[in-house]
């Protein structure tokens, strides 16, 4: 019996309703179905008394979600997709992402298209696009304290009401550099259209094997975005006595103390997206972010009444 999964945002009534309907539909077609919410992929937030609290990345998969699962349907917005990717990427499960939110930059289809799309996916008529993920680890000397998978970006920044921070950043074998800024972002090509873009970074197409390092509000005109090969590991050493805050994919993280170091690498796991046709990234940029829209000609003169 083939097996499928459904991960949904239980805060959205539409997602809950569709999840139930999809389970009935798949079951009636001879599929074994497992369901879960996206909450299991949220990292949560630490507190000053317990700065580090996490679950190992290979233990986030919900019960029944394993390597034998043909695909998982993700119902929600981009936040649910980010959460689900952490839950099932280690199992290699392809995701059919269905937008029940607003932007839906990472989603492939919409609720009103599901009847046709589901038939296509059950028949195996689709393409799998693999997206790079980051492995984010925090060490104290040689002891691993915290780890997370990341599809969009890792952000290390100062706490509110504290001064600007200094970071010593080492990329691969290269000489360390010092960055004075409010924080630093390391993003994947997928994350280049998220926080990194808002902070002034470049848009990177998903098929390019690079990562991006971006200072947040740097105190130097020379500190700008750097795009580097994804094979290069990055180590960040806090060079300020103040406690820092780590945020991964915008939904959770931990505190980083001055004697910790942060290591960011291209993960051995990838997010596997089901595509119903060959991906067209520039079309998504245009539809979701307005990139490349034609300018509307303005009149050369205006007659006043």
C-alpha positions in Angstrom: 0.0 0.0 0.0 1.5 3.4 -1.0 2.0 5.9 1.8 1.5 9.7 1.8 1.6 12.4 4.5 -0.2 15.6 5.2 1.3 18.5 7.3 -1.0 21.4 7.9 -1.2 24.7 9.7 -3.7 24.0 12.5 -4.2 27.7 13.1 -5.9 28.1 9.7 -9.4 26.6 9.4 -9.1 26.1 5.7 -6.0 24.1 6.1 -7.7 21.9 8.8 -10.7 21.3 6.6 -8.7 20.5 3.5 -6.4 18.1 5.5 -9.4 16.1 6.5 -10.8 16.0 3.0 -7.4 15.0 1.5 -7.0 12.2 4.0 -10.4 10.8 3.0 -9.7 11.1 -0.7 -6.3 9.4 -0.5 -7.6 6.7 1.8 -10.4 5.9 -0.6 -7.8 5.5 -3.4 -5.9 2.9 -1.4 -3.3 5.1 0.2 -2.1 4.9 3.8 -2.1 8.4 5.2 -0.3 10.0 8.1 -1.1 13.5 9.3 0.7 16.1 11.5 0.8 19.8 12.2 3.7 22.0 11.3 4.2 22.8 15.0 6.7 20.0 15.4 9.1 21.8 13.1 9.1 25.1 15.0 12.3 25.7 16.9 10.9 27.6 19.8 12.6 30.4 21.7 15.1 30.1 24.5 15.0 32.3 27.7 17.9 33.8 29.6 17.8 31.0 32.2 17.9 28.3 29.6 19.7 29.8 26.5 19.9 26.5 24.6 17.0 24.2 24.0 16.6 22.0 20.9 15.8 18.7 19.3 18.4 17.0 17.1 17.6 17.6 13.4 17.0 13.9 12.6 14.4 13.5 15.4 11.8 16.1 14.1 9.9 13.8 11.7 6.3 13.1 12.9 5.3 9.4 13.5 4.9 7.5 10.3 6.9 10.0 8.2 9.8 7.9 6.9 11.8 7.0 3.8 8.9 4.8 2.5 6.6 7.8 2.2 5.9 8.7 -1.5 5.2 12.4 -0.8 3.8 14.8 1.8 1.2 17.5 1.1 1.9 20.8 3.0 -1.1 23.0 3.7 -0.3 26.5 4.8 1.8 29.5 3.9 5.6 29.9 3.7 6.0 29.5 7.4 4.4 26.1 7.3 6.6 25.1 4.4 9.7 26.2 6.3 8.6 24.2 9.3 7.7 21.1 7.3 11.0 21.1 5.5 12.9 20.7 8.8 10.5 17.9 9.8 10.9 15.7 6.7 14.0 16.8 4.7 16.1 14.2 6.7 13.8 11.5 5.5 14.0 12.6 1.8 10.2 13.0 1.5 9.1 15.2 -1.5 6.7 18.0 -0.6 3.6 19.2 -2.5 3.2 22.7 -1.1 -0.4 24.2 -1.2 -1.0 27.8 -0.4 -3.6 28.6 2.2 -1.9 31.8 3.3 -1.1 35.1 1.6 2.3 35.4 -0.1 2.9 31.7 -0.7 6.3 32.3 -2.3 7.4 28.8 -1.6 4.1 27.1 -2.6 3.4 25.2 -5.8 -0.4 25.3 -6.1 -3.6 26.6 -4.6 -6.6 25.0 -2.9 -8.9 25.4 -5.9 -6.5 23.4 -8.1 -6.1 20.5 -5.7 -8.5 18.0 -7.3 -6.6 18.0 -10.6 -3.2 18.3 -9.0 -3.8 15.4 -6.6 -4.6 13.1 -9.5 -1.4 14.2 -11.2 0.7 13.6 -8.1 -0.8 10.2 -7.2 0.1 9.2 -10.8 3.7 10.2 -10.2 3.5 12.8 -13.0 5.8 15.5 -11.5 9.3 16.8 -11.2 11.3 17.0 -8.0 13.3 20.2 -7.4 16.0 20.1 -4.7 16.7 23.2 -2.7 19.8 23.7 -0.6 19.5 23.8 3.2 21.9 25.0 5.9 23.2 23.1 8.9 23.5 25.6 11.8 25.5 24.5 14.8 26.6 26.2 18.0 29.7 25.0 19.9 31.4 25.8 23.1 34.9 24.7 22.5 34.4 21.2 20.9 31.0 20.5 22.5 27.9 20.7 20.3 25.3 22.7 22.2 22.6 23.4 19.6 21.7 22.5 16.0 19.0 23.3 13.4 18.2 22.8 9.8 17.5 26.0 7.8 15.9 26.5 4.4 15.9 30.3 4.2 18.4 32.0 6.5 20.3 32.1 9.7 20.4 35.4 11.5 22.7 36.3 14.4 22.0 39.7 15.8 22.2 41.9 18.9 19.6 42.1 21.5 17.3 45.2 21.6 18.8 48.1 23.5 22.4 46.9 23.3 25.2 48.4 21.3 26.5 47.4 17.8 28.3 44.0 17.7 31.6 42.8 16.3 31.8 39.4 14.6 34.9 37.6 13.5 33.9 35.6 10.4 36.0 32.8 8.9 35.0 31.4 5.5 36.7 28.1 4.7 40.5 28.3 4.7 40.5 32.1 4.2 41.7 34.7 6.6 39.1 35.7 9.2 37.5 39.1 8.7 36.0 41.5 11.3 32.5 42.8 10.8 30.9 45.6 12.9 27.2 45.6 12.5 23.8 45.0 14.2 24.0 41.4 13.0 24.8 39.0 10.1 22.7 36.9 7.8 23.7 33.8 6.0 21.1 32.8 3.4 20.6 30.0 0.9 19.5 30.9 -2.7 15.9 30.1 -1.5 16.4 32.6 1.3 17.8 35.3 -0.9 14.2 36.5 -1.6 13.4 36.6 2.1 15.0 38.6 4.9 18.3 38.9 3.0 16.5 40.7 0.2 14.9 43.2 2.6 18.4 43.8 4.1 19.8 44.7 0.7 21.2 41.4 -0.5 21.1 40.0 -4.0 18.5 37.6 -5.5 20.1 34.3 -6.3 18.5 31.7 -8.5 17.8 28.4 -6.8 20.1 26.3 -9.1 23.3 28.2 -8.2 25.5 26.4 -5.7 26.3 29.5 -3.5 25.5 31.0 -0.2 25.3 34.6 0.9 26.8 36.4 3.8 25.2 39.8 4.6 25.9 42.3 7.4 22.9 44.0 8.9 23.3 47.8 9.2 27.1 47.6 9.0 29.3 50.3 10.4 31.5 50.4 7.3 30.9 51.2 3.6 33.2 48.3 2.9 31.0 45.7 4.6 28.6 44.5 2.0 27.0 41.3 0.9 29.4 38.5 -0.1 28.4 35.5 -2.2 30.6 32.4 -1.8 30.7 28.7 -2.8 28.3 26.5 -0.8 31.1 24.0 -0.1 32.9 26.5 2.2 32.1 26.2 5.9 31.6 29.5 7.8 32.5 30.0 11.5 31.3 33.1 13.3 33.0 34.1 16.6 31.2 36.7 18.7 33.8 39.5 19.3 31.6 41.4 21.8 30.8 40.6 25.5 27.1 41.1 25.0 24.8 38.1 24.5 23.5 37.6 21.0 20.3 36.2 19.6 20.2 33.4 16.9 17.1 33.2 14.7 16.6 30.5 12.1 14.0 30.9 9.3 12.4 33.6 11.3 10.6 31.4 13.8 12.9 30.4 16.6 16.4 30.1 17.9 18.5 30.6 21.0 21.0 32.9 22.8 24.6 32.9 21.7 27.1 33.8 24.5 30.5 35.3 23.9 32.4 32.0 24.4 30.3 30.2 21.8 31.0 29.8 18.1 28.5 29.3 15.3 29.3 27.0 12.4 27.2 27.2 9.2 27.5 24.7 6.4 25.5 23.4 3.4 23.5 20.6 4.9 23.7 17.1 3.6 19.9 17.2 3.5 17.9 19.0 0.8 14.3 20.2 0.7 12.6 18.3 -2.1 9.8 20.2 -3.8 7.3 18.6 -6.1 6.9 20.7 -9.3 4.0 20.1 -11.6 6.1 21.4 -14.5 9.6 22.8 -15.1 10.3 25.5 -12.5 10.1 29.1 -13.8 11.8 31.2 -11.1 11.6 34.5 -12.9 7.8 34.1 -13.3 7.5 33.6 -9.5 9.6 36.7 -8.9 7.4 38.7 -11.2 4.1 37.4 -9.7 5.0 37.5 -6.0 7.5 40.4 -5.8 6.8 42.4 -8.9 10.3 41.9 -10.4 10.6 42.9 -14.0 7.1 44.3 -14.4 6.9 46.8 -17.3 6.8 50.5 -16.5 3.6 52.3 -17.2 4.1 55.3 -19.4 3.3 58.7 -17.8 1.6 61.4 -19.9 3.9 64.1 -21.1 1.6 66.8 -20.1 -1.4 67.2 -17.8 -4.2 69.6 -18.7 -5.6 71.3 -15.6 -9.4 71.7 -15.5 
